[in-house]
Amino acid sequence: MNLDSSLVGPSCSITSPTIKTKTVSTSGQAKIPTKSPSSSRKRSFNNNSVVKDPQTIAEELARKRARNTDAARRSRQRKSMRMDSLEKQVVELTIENNELKTRLTVLEVEKKSLKEKNLDKDNRIKLLECQLAEAHQRILNGS
Protein backbone atom coordinates (compact mmCIF):
# COMPACT_ATOMS: atom_id res chain seq x y z
CA MET A 1 0.00 0.00 0.00
CA ASN A 2 1.48 3.34 -1.04
CA LEU A 3 0.19 6.42 0.84
CA ASP A 4 1.09 10.02 0.14
CA SER A 5 2.98 11.41 3.16
CA SER A 6 1.18 14.74 2.80
CA LEU A 7 -2.14 12.98 3.40
CA VAL A 8 -1.00 11.28 6.60
CA GLY A 9 -1.32 13.39 9.75
CA PRO A 10 1.24 13.48 12.56
CA SER A 11 -0.82 11.19 14.78
CA CYS A 12 -1.03 8.44 12.13
CA SER A 13 1.42 5.62 11.83
CA ILE A 14 1.91 3.35 8.86
CA THR A 15 2.99 -0.23 9.43
CA SER A 16 3.72 -2.77 6.80
CA PRO A 17 2.56 -6.35 7.34
CA THR A 18 6.04 -7.57 6.35
CA ILE A 19 7.85 -5.56 9.05
CA LYS A 20 8.10 -6.87 12.60
CA THR A 21 8.80 -4.63 15.58
CA LYS A 22 11.52 -5.61 18.05
CA THR A 23 12.13 -4.00 21.41
CA VAL A 24 15.77 -3.24 22.18
CA SER A 25 17.11 -2.31 25.62
CA THR A 26 20.31 -0.29 25.88
CA SER A 27 22.17 -0.36 29.22
CA GLY A 28 19.23 0.03 31.58
CA GLN A 29 17.50 2.79 29.63
CA ALA A 30 13.97 2.66 28.31
CA LYS A 31 13.30 0.08 25.65
CA ILE A 32 13.37 1.50 22.11
CA PRO A 33 11.31 -0.23 19.41
CA THR A 34 13.19 -0.95 16.18
CA LYS A 35 11.92 -2.31 12.91
CA SER A 36 13.48 -5.22 11.05
CA PRO A 37 12.28 -6.88 7.88
CA SER A 38 10.69 -10.32 8.35
CA SER A 39 12.43 -11.69 5.29
CA SER A 40 16.00 -11.45 4.07
CA ARG A 41 14.88 -9.15 1.28
CA LYS A 42 14.82 -5.50 2.32
CA ARG A 43 12.13 -3.19 1.08
CA SER A 44 13.05 0.26 -0.01
CA PHE A 45 10.61 3.04 0.59
CA ASN A 46 10.94 6.16 -1.47
CA ASN A 47 10.70 9.10 0.92
CA ASN A 48 10.85 11.53 -1.99
CA SER A 49 7.78 10.07 -3.66
CA VAL A 50 6.37 12.28 -6.36
CA VAL A 51 2.65 12.82 -6.37
CA LYS A 52 1.32 11.71 -9.75
CA ASP A 53 -1.77 13.25 -11.19
CA PRO A 54 -4.74 10.96 -11.85
CA GLN A 55 -4.26 11.27 -15.62
CA THR A 56 -0.70 9.89 -15.39
CA ILE A 57 -1.84 7.08 -13.10
CA ALA A 58 -4.68 6.22 -15.49
CA GLU A 59 -2.28 6.21 -18.46
CA GLU A 60 0.18 3.94 -16.64
CA LEU A 61 -2.65 1.63 -15.68
CA ALA A 62 -3.91 1.57 -19.27
CA ARG A 63 -0.39 0.74 -20.54
CA LYS A 64 -0.05 -2.00 -17.94
CA ARG A 65 -3.43 -3.46 -18.94
CA ALA A 66 -2.45 -3.30 -22.61
CA ARG A 67 0.84 -5.11 -21.88
CA ASN A 68 -1.04 -7.70 -19.85
CA THR A 69 -3.60 -8.16 -22.63
CA ASP A 70 -0.79 -8.62 -25.18
CA ALA A 71 1.01 -11.08 -22.91
CA ALA A 72 -2.21 -13.05 -22.40
CA ARG A 73 -2.87 -13.08 -26.16
CA ARG A 74 0.67 -14.32 -26.85
CA SER A 75 0.30 -16.97 -24.16
CA ARG A 76 -2.99 -18.18 -25.66
CA GLN A 77 -1.38 -18.18 -29.11
CA ARG A 78 1.58 -20.27 -27.86
CA LYS A 79 -0.83 -22.68 -26.17
CA SER A 80 -2.87 -22.97 -29.36
CA MET A 81 0.28 -23.64 -31.40
CA ARG A 82 1.38 -26.30 -28.88
CA MET A 83 -2.04 -27.95 -29.08
CA ASP A 84 -1.99 -27.88 -32.90
CA SER A 85 1.49 -29.40 -32.87
CA LEU A 86 0.43 -32.12 -30.43
CA GLU A 87 -2.71 -32.91 -32.44
CA LYS A 88 -0.60 -33.19 -35.61
CA GLN A 89 1.82 -35.45 -33.76
CA VAL A 90 -1.09 -37.64 -32.58
CA VAL A 91 -2.29 -38.04 -36.19
CA GLU A 92 1.23 -38.86 -37.43
CA LEU A 93 1.86 -41.37 -34.64
CA THR A 94 -1.55 -43.00 -35.20
CA ILE A 95 -0.74 -43.44 -38.89
CA GLU A 96 2.71 -44.83 -38.06
CA ASN A 97 1.19 -47.17 -35.46
CA ASN A 98 -1.33 -48.51 -37.98
CA GLU A 99 1.44 -49.02 -40.57
CA LEU A 100 3.53 -50.89 -38.00
CA LYS A 101 0.57 -53.08 -37.03
CA THR A 102 -0.02 -53.93 -40.70
CA ARG A 103 3.68 -54.71 -41.17
CA LEU A 104 3.62 -56.90 -38.05
CA THR A 105 0.63 -58.83 -39.40
CA VAL A 106 2.36 -59.36 -42.76
CA LEU A 107 5.55 -60.51 -41.04
CA GLU A 108 3.63 -62.90 -38.77
CA VAL A 109 1.92 -64.45 -41.82
CA GLU A 110 5.30 -64.74 -43.57
CA LYS A 111 6.84 -66.31 -40.45
CA LYS A 112 4.03 -68.88 -40.26
CA SER A 113 4.46 -69.69 -43.95
CA LEU A 114 8.23 -70.10 -43.59
CA LYS A 115 7.79 -72.36 -40.55
CA GLU A 116 5.39 -74.56 -42.54
CA LYS A 117 7.85 -74.73 -45.46
CA ASN A 118 10.67 -75.53 -43.06
CA LEU A 119 8.61 -78.28 -41.44
CA ASP A 120 7.73 -79.70 -44.87
CA LYS A 121 11.41 -79.73 -45.86
CA ASP A 122 12.38 -81.37 -42.55
CA ASN A 123 9.77 -84.08 -43.17
CA ARG A 124 11.03 -84.54 -46.75
CA ILE A 125 14.62 -84.86 -45.47
CA LYS A 126 13.55 -87.54 -42.95
CA LEU A 127 11.66 -89.41 -45.69
CA LEU A 128 14.66 -89.29 -48.03
CA GLU A 129 17.00 -90.42 -45.22
CA CYS A 130 14.73 -93.41 -44.56
CA GLN A 131 14.64 -94.26 -48.26
CA LEU A 132 18.42 -93.95 -48.45
CA ALA A 133 18.86 -96.18 -45.42
CA GLU A 134 16.52 -98.81 -46.96
CA ALA A 135 18.38 -98.63 -50.28
CA HIS A 136 21.69 -98.97 -48.51
CA GLN A 137 20.37 -101.97 -46.56
CA ARG A 138 19.13 -103.64 -49.76
CA ILE A 139 22.51 -103.12 -51.35
CA LEU A 140 24.22 -104.69 -48.37
CA ASN A 141 21.74 -107.58 -48.26
CA GLY A 142 21.86 -108.15 -52.02
CA SER A 143 25.57 -108.58 -52.25
Rosetta blueprint (number, residue, H / E / L):
1 M L
2 N L
3 L L
4 D L
5 S L
6 S L
7 L L
8 V L
9 G L
10 P L
11 S L
12 C L
13 S L
14 I L
15 T L
16 S L
17 P L
18 T L
19 I E
20 K E
21 T E
22 K E
23 T E
24 V E
25 S L
26 T L
27 S L
28 G L
29 Q L
30 A L
31 K L
32 I E
33 P E
34 T E
35 K E
36 S E
37 P E
38 S L
39 S L
40 S L
41 R L
42 K L
43 R L
44 S L
45 F L
46 N L
47 N L
48 N L
49 S L
50 V L
51 V L
52 K L
53 D L
54 P H
55 Q H
56 T H
57 I H
58 A H
59 E H
60 E H
61 L H
62 A H
63 R H
64 K H
65 R H
66 A H
67 R H
68 N H
69 T H
70 D H
71 A H
72 A H
73 R H
74 R H
75 S H
76 R H
77 Q H
78 R H
79 K H
80 S H
81 M H
82 R H
83 M H
84 D H
85 S H
86 L H
87 E H
88 K H
89 Q H
90 V H
91 V H
92 E H
93 L H
94 T H
95 I H
96 E H
97 N H
98 N H
99 E H
100 L H
101 K H
102 T H
103 R H
104 L H
105 T H
106 V H
107 L H
108 E H
109 V H
110 E H
111 K H
112 K H
113 S H
114 L H
115 K H
116 E H
117 K H
118 N H
119 L H
120 D H
121 K H
122 D H
123 N H
124 R H
125 I H
126 K H
127 L H
128 L H
129 E H
130 C H
131 Q H
132 L H
133 A H
134 E H
135 A H
136 H H
137 Q H
138 R H
139 I H
140 L H
141 N H
142 G H
143 S L
